Amino acid sequence: MTDQRSRFRILGRTITSMAAIALFTASITACGDTISGSPLPGEIDVRKLDTGKYPTEPVDAHDDPIDAPFYDMKQVAGMRVADSVATADEIDPTIKYTLDKDVSFQPSDGQLDYFGKDLSKVAESNGYLYSFTSAGSSKPLYVSTSTTRWPTKKELGSTTLASLTLQFPDSDAAKHVAQQIYDRDLDHFKDKNKPVPLAKYPSAHSHWNPESPFMRSTLAHGSYVVVFEISAPSNDLTILTNLAEKAYDTQLPLLDQLPPITDIQLLSLPWDPDRLVARAMDPLNSGAPALGDSALNVGLRGILHVSPDRATARSSYTAMKAVRFGTYDDTVIVRTENDASAKRAVTDKLFPVATTRIVDAPPNLPDATCAETSEEFGEARFDRFMCMVAYHNHVGIVMSDQLVDVHQRATAQYSILANAR
């Protein structure tokens, strides 16, 4: 994740003019409209809050809903499938650290090729529609990957799991691709690598280097192809095959619940239909969120893929009954089941990262709480302070290294939520 920044005001001379104004105001009120920024009954006037340089309206406040351009629809599809891809800690709870650099909702050709020799070419030539990658490890570490050599790691006593999920036009194409991926990869490493059968999944294509703790496994499942690159604390083949089978045990039922789409359906996938990304405070006030990896509209599993501390995030988001998430930059918007659930996030201080102490909340802001974070989890680093605000059934989460700044961000986020109704 990254960093980012702000906008926002005659009296009539005759009784006739004032009467006209009164009639105009009455007509607006009769239509049930609310002037932007005006407080609803029983709510604070957000125009009086200290929001610093930050925006106080959603980015689409004066525009049509933001649509994703057609060339970004593979990424929208990647968000869709991410909610049906198991996080590494679902497969093995000890794999609790997110390998953030290996999470992508629209992997590049180079990222695809990390999972197999010429994998991107094989996928393209067989009409793949979209893909998604995610990864985790049992210890803070760095997996050294290359498109030409077998992966390595320095933390030999660790377990890692990286997954790649792709969708193809039909099951025949998927089967053909799974075989091709395996054949090309094994041929590239034929001097050292050996085939590995999986008893529970005889149609899986797996191979490993007996001198290495890493193994790759590929399986076609309906229109989907799943590739796992896993490593164990040692080169024990039994441990590797058990982990691979457990990975398929967890992953395949999730894909069974996600109907594959056609290339035509891909182009018409909804993007931010509930305006969660539009509600996320953009610190740079760019006017419209770019559809990068920081702009996401996902469910619980989707947000956990990009959460540095997945266990804490899962516990907090589950406790606040989170339904859907929108993100932009480091800002997170959570839609909860109801108003009470959102308020509970604040009262119970359900921060999605570990915190060290509670700090002052923004002045004059209802339903807000702030804390000092642990600032790191494994290899992940995040800002010193985090604040959460609740407004009806939405929770806004912002971060900053400065307390005054995080207060202004939280106040701006609350204002956006109020002005987005």
Secondary structure by P-SEA (a helix, b strand, c coil): ccccccccccccccaaaaaaaaaaaaaaaaaccccccccccccccccccccccccccccccccccccccccaaaaaaaaaaccccccccccccccccccccccccccccccccccccaaaaaaaaacccccccccccccbbbbbbccccccccccccbbbbbbbbbbcccaaaaaaaaaaaaaaaaaaacccbbbbbbcccccbbbbbcccccbbbbbbbcccbbbbbbcccccccaaaaaaaaaaaaaacaaaaaabbbbcaaaaaacccccccccccccccccccccccccccccccaaaaaaacccaaaaaaaaaaacccbbbbcccbbbbbcccaaaaaaaaaaccccccccccccccccccbbbbbbccccccccccccbbbbbbcccbbbbbbcccaaaaaaaaaaaaaaaaaac
